[in-house]
Amino acid sequence: MNELQLVIELKRELLSRENYSRAPINYSEGMAEDQKDRYI
């Protein structure tokens, strides 16, 4: 049980690091203004 808890904690740490290191993706980049309104 202890080993499983350790694996879970390590996985959470890796995931949180990955989320902070990536730049957010702008899906609406290059869209016309009226398309942005519909897309959102």
N, C-alpha and C positions, 0 to 999 in steps of 0.2 A: 504493500500500500504506500509506503514511504517513497519507494522508487517511482511510482506512478505520479505522486504529487510533485516530485522533482522535475519529471519530464514535462508536466503541465506548466510549471512555473517557468522553465526554460523556454518553452514554446511561446508563452505569453510575452516574455521579454523580447524574444526575436521578432515577434509580430509587432510589438509596439515600436521597436527600433526601425523596422521596415516602413511603418506608416509615416514616421517623422522624416525619414530621409528622402522620400519621394516627393517630387513637386506635384501639386494638384493638376489634374488633367482638365483643360478647358475645352469641353465638347462643343461649345458654341462659337469657338474661334473661327473666323472666316465666314460666318453666317450673316445674312442680311438682317437688319433690325426687325423686320416683320417676322422672319423665320425664328428668331430668338424668342419672341413672344409666344409663338405657337409651340416651340420646342419645350419650353419650361412649363 
